[in-house]
Amino acid sequence: MGSIRRHESKGTLFMDFRHAGQRLREYTSLADNAANRKRLQKALDRVEAEIALGTFDYQKTFGKPLPSSQPVSEAAADEGTPELQRNPMSRTGTPTFKEFADMWFSESEVSWRRSYKVTQRGSIDQYLIPYFGEKEVGQITKADVLAFRATLAKVTTRKSQSTLSNRRINSVMKPLRQILNEAADRLEFTSAFRNIKPLKMKRSDVMPFTLDEVQQILTTVRADYRQYFTVRFFTGMRTGEAHGLKWKYIDFERRLILVREAIVLKEEDELKTDGSVRDIQMNDLVFDALQAQFKVTGKTSEFVFCNRNGTPIDNQNFLNRVWSPLLRHLDIPHRRAYQMRHTAATLWLASGEAPEWIARQLGHTSTEMLFRVYSRYVPNLTRRDGSAMERLLKQHISVTPVQGNVIRLPEEAQTVELVEHECAEAVQPDKSAASQGVDHASAPYAPTASHQHADDTAKGEARSNEQLVEVLFPRSTARRKHTPKAQSLSPLSFLRSATSAERSPQD
């Protein structure tokens, strides 16, 4: 019985069925989704029905002649890839790793960004082919794959003389997995990559700058880079996006930065993801900085930030001649320039901007990464942990503590104080004159100067939350209005009864 399957590297669907003693695979350009699977399954059902009835005409159905019968090992080869059929086979019927890897790369690169092609080709040529090159893909075992990964963990980089990170090892293993899985799919053997999980990676290295550090950098950096730093710190643009920013993507009228291109590996390239295509809103600082930058490069280059020749900023030159020396001069701990993007994200969060809006500004498709990576840095930037809740409680809650570890609610405080006052007069009548003084504890609603200041501050900031506040903290008058007197039972009724019962023998 045939089946509908997914081409792993391309993500498209194909029909896999048997006819005339051969296994046939008919590839399509249909994306893998429920509608296309249903559509293709109907076509396959019709093909298999005709095969069962003996009326199936391969050439009429697929517009090409039926492939000639081949040995089983060769018949399993992909009908849509004649390169594989032309490759010399070893005695076991599978090509060498190098042969299949080159064929796989040539098929897949058409759907990749230029920078991704460079990365994948580099991993294949630098690590995979030297290790697996002449070995048959069908003979590579799980033990071989794990041994290769262990070897990668011992490799040291030429520049820093440090071992490869787990992130880098996983990126090298990714094309190996895709190549072996594709070979197993086409040549009908079990992939050696089954049940091999990627290495665990350290949490993202997020070290945002504080507001004081941002201020130091902006006031100290050389003048021709001040606008560049302002845009980086307050838009969250990636390095390649900022370096590839062109004046045609600056909309001063609507105060928008249209992110459409990037500079990657010194060349213009597509953006990292589909979500990266976005419109960033300019705040006043960014708007003024771009207005000033337009006077410098707006008439001489298509790029917003460029060198004297009008070409984009070279990232390595920027790091060596501007970024690193500046941090050393200011005695600020060194970190990647990418931390300017993280700084923008944490400042937006600390300012109380909506997470969905922040995610769109950064080019994220959801808020998941925002909360996972950035949220823990908000208190460190503001140094005002819980301040919003503090202001809300001061505005709507008043609680008066008393002796004996008893907390009196505001609506009960005056009654309890009156009972205590009368009891005290009964025991010591000669001190009644002193008891007529003002008792601040019996007037919990009387605002002090500090409370009044807190109220004034909170009113402006909590105005947008009035509906939520009414739900969480309904006014006591509303409660009394909707609660029948006969069923009203004060939380301190028992306390007053107990207090009276204990004091009555002394009266």
Secondary structure by P-SEA (a helix, b strand, c coil): cbbbbbcccccbbbbbbccccbbbbbbccccccaaaaaaaaaaaaaaaaaaaacccccccccccccccccccccccccccccccccccccccccccaaaaaaaaaaaccccccaaaaaaaaaaaaccccccccccccccccaaaaaaaaaaaaacccccccccccaaaaaaaaaaaaaaaaaaaaaacccccccccccccccccbbbbbcaaaaaaaaacccccaaaaaaaaacccccaaaaaaccccccccccbbbbbcbbbcccccccccccccbbbbbbcaaaaaaaaaaaacccccccccccccccccccaaaaaaccaaaaaaaaccccccccaaaaaaaaaaaaacccaaaaaaaacccccccccccccccccccccccaaaaaaaaaacbbbbbbcccccccccaaaaaaaaaaaaaaaacccccccccccccccccccccaaaaaaaaaaaaaaccaaaaaaaacccaaaaaaacccccccccaaaaaaaaaaaacccc
